[in-house]
Each structure stands twice: as structure tokens, then as C-alpha cells.
């Protein structure tokens, strides 16, 4: 195990930074999780803890595989707490409460051998940072290049395969020749103008203009991986971007941020938009979020994202996408809700109506997602809303009445966590 790396601070002393690295995985995600753990283990230093949660374990245990690994605390939970719930469970553990930095790493990700050090150095040098993250690259797209360069798991660290010391940030930068291109990038964040990116009327106008093959309004891109200038700024040399959302697969933040803005919002469980909500809360509390090319993370090492496009999974996942977007719109659009949701549905209809195969299915999924979100929010906000929706009343009218009440809970987005 490596010794702690001194980190320079503004005052004239050095100190070791205690870090908590959180990985949550479901039973079917375990083979990929072993890669994630294998890429992180050699980087664990004195004072660090790698916290693993086997979420939804039921009758299957991986304790023999993970519980005895050095620097690891392993938990198993029979019920699936979801992404937000599972991470909140780990965030409450004593090791995490006492740490300086928190690293969230998806179980379908692998990181270079200097990842923790590089990200620690970046956030330490960025005092106004709320949530930061690396450039997230697409593992499926780079798979063959990685294999050709010999960067596939080799060796062993007991039950998990380890990546060699040569698999560092410089090697990845060399692999992509210092240039980022859209297909190779999984995520570099969303535009710092987060209301415009997620909630504005311009989203609807851009949908219409896209249908007419017109250029985007003023060249605005909600997702920065589609923006050539943003890609160029992160392509070569040291660089970073101010962003709205840092992808949940690779968020890094000071543990004290939890004390300021609260935990992940469990309304989004089982998954989706909990990372966006958390990032936006950091911004509204005066922080700035950044993506840096100080290092990289390779995302989507298993097939979970690909299977979401299969016919049997497509409806369910599109319904969930509409559900979490509706929850986000309710929490953040304020008096523009539910108009923002209606605009999104109309925009989806306009886009999908030109497609012969999936139009009806996609629109139904979006509508079911909205209804499910309204019921979910209503259960939290109070019995009046729930009754109005279940009895066939006008749910949007009920929400409008709620928004007009000064004491409405929507005035401050919830930071409730799973029990």
C-alpha cells in the first residue's frame, strides 16, 4: 500500500488528505465492479477507505471476494436502495463522515493508476469547487485501442484483476493522441447555464429547429461533448471547463459539501438525475462545478447501458427517463412547472411523430413517466395531490395550487435520503 501523498495548501504546511471512494453495484453488475475495484485498489493510501455496497444482494453474497481486501469496507443490502439511496448509505458511514474528499465511481468504470492523486491535486487547487470530475471516455469506443496497447486487466490482487502501473493518465492521453472527439467521449459535463440546458423554453425551440435542420440557437449545446470548442479546450495541455452537471459516474467533492447542501435526493431512485440535482444544488449554494483533463475515467465497461435499448427494456427505461426529468422539473422550474413538462412532451411528440417505428411507444413511455412522477411527488408533498391524481382530477391544476402556496415544500428542493 502506498504512503500518503502530501498535498500543498495555502497555509505553510502539508497534510495527508483522507479520501472515501464509493462504489455501489447490483448482483448482475459484479463482474464489471471487480474491474473498477481492481483499478482503484493500488491507489488506496493511508487514511483512505474504499467503501463497497452490494445493492439488492438478496440470496447472493460477494463477501468472500471483497470483505477482506485491504483498505476496503464491504456492505451488502438485501433491498435495492437505488443509486442515490445506496450512495447515501455509504456517505453516512463513519469513515466517510471523517474524510476530506469523496470520490463517486460507477461500478462500470475503470480509472488510471494516478486517478486519485490527479483529482485530489485538482480539487485542492480549486477552492471554489463544488463538484468536479475528469473527462469520462467511452470504454466501448476505445476498447480495441486499449487492447492493442496492452491495457486490459492483467495480474492479480487476490480476487480482482489489477491494471498495471503503466495504465496512467499519460498513457491514456497518448492513446487518444491528445485529441478529444465526440464519439470517444462519454461525458464532459453540461453547460454551466443549467436552466437553459434543462428547463428553458429554448429547449423546445431548438427541438423544432432541429426538425427543420436549422443550426442550434446561437450554437448553444446543453451537453458539452457536442460542443467543438469545449472538446478542444480539454484536448491537449492542462485544461478545465466550468460546467453545470458533473456526471454521477465520476463526481469528486469535499465531504463538507454534504453539510452545506445535503445528501443525494432519493426521489430519483432507482436511478437518473440524482447527479444533476446534486450538482445544481452545489451551484445554487455559491459553488462552481468543473470538468478537468487532469486525468480520465473509462465508462461503460459492461452492457447495462446497451441493454437499455433492447425492445424489452426500452419502454421501461424511457418511462424512467421521463419520470426523473419530471421530478427535476418540479423541483427546479418553480412557477414554470408544469409548463416546462408540457413543452418537453410536445417536443418529444414532434420529434417522434416523424418516426414510423417507435413514435407511439416513446410518447406513451413519456406520459407514463410523467404520471408516475406526479404520483411519487404527491406522496411526498401531501395527501391532497395524491387524491387529485388518483381520482382522475386535474393533477397539473393541483400542482399549480401547490406552487401558489407560500409554504409549499417546492420552495426549497428536498434533500431527503433513503431510510
Buried (B, 14 or more C-beta within 10 A) or exposed (E): EEEBBEBEEEEEEEEBBBBBBBBBBBBEBBEBBBBBBBBBBBBBBEBBBBBBBBBBBEEEBBEEBBBEBEBBBBBBBEEBBBBBBBBBBBBEBEBBEEBBBBBBBBBBBBBBBBBBBBBBBBBBBBEEBBBBBBBBBBBBBBBEBBEEBEBBBEEEBEBBBBBBEEBBBEBBBEBBEEEBEBEBBBBBBBBBEBBBBBBBEBBBBBBEBBEEEEEBEEEBBBBBBEBEEBBEBBBBEEBBBBBBBBBBBBBBBBBEBBEEBBBBBBBBBBBBBBBBBBBBBBBBEEBBBBBBBBBBBBBBBBEBEEEBEEEEEBBEBBBBBBBBBBBBBBBBBBEBBBBBBBBBBEBBBBBBEEEEEBBEBBBEBBBBBBBBBBBBBBEBBBEEBBEBBEEEEEBBEBBBEBBEEEEBBBEEBBBBBBE
